[in-house]
């Protein structure tokens, strides 16, 4: 069965995905108060290393697709949480609360609630934007290192890159996709097939999608945060984040930084190179054969690469 990024397979339901690290690794979870409501969190491991705090994408994707990173919990706590408006977090109906600044304040609230005075930040996709905004908007002395995956510092730059990928779809697929959009036929089978083709090339190149990625598809399909902050589709960003751009401010980030992307990532290479140039001393690694969800496509290789950075 095929799955789009915003749809889960029929009958998937709520997945109970447990860490595959053995009984010796403790797992705890709960809810924490943040501006606007409560988020849900899960902490895996209690090793001596600095905790890894993960910021998922979307907005509204939920933590599920990042679960391969729990393999790092043998050395340090790995903390996942569903941001407000998706997954197991509250989803308030008041659209005015879904702002970039509230999301930044949410990170602070999570750190305070979980007693995290030192962290390594991991941000993927929208989570990379959130991490950059978090670090550019004020002093964060408790952050020791930064990892950014499928990353961007500018929505306009990322959208320009995505349009280049759409234009390069085989057999004139990009032109057909835009023609169907202009005709208001985005619900048609032809349009959905073209969208799926794009996802298969640039979002996740594993078929069928792993369960964690399927759960993320369900989160996006039901998330108010995605609708308000992003917009109706991946290709039409009309929400709160549409004009976000921190390219000029990347020099404010003075942390050891590791940037990852897939060879075929929907967030194009130039976006990652912009971040690499902007953050002094940062390192960029491109994973061959992968796209946006590198951690789901090649989890063993990806986790090993993160571990090398974390242990340096």
ABEGO torsion letter per residue (X at the ends): XBBBAABBBBGAEBBBBBBBAEAABBBBBEBBBBBGEBBBBBBBEABABBBBBBBBBOBGAEAAAAAAAAAAAAABBBBBBBBBGBEABBBBABAAABBAAAAAAAAAAAAAAAGBABBBBBBBEAAAAAAAAAAAAEBBAABABBBBBGBBABAAAAAAAAAAAAAABBGGAAAAAAAAAAAGAAABAAAAAAAAAAAAAAABABOBBBAAAAAAAAAAAABAAAAAAAEABAABBABAAAABBAAAAAAABBBBBBBBBBAABABBAAAAAAAAAABBGBBBBBBBGBBABAAAABAAAAAAAAAAAAAX
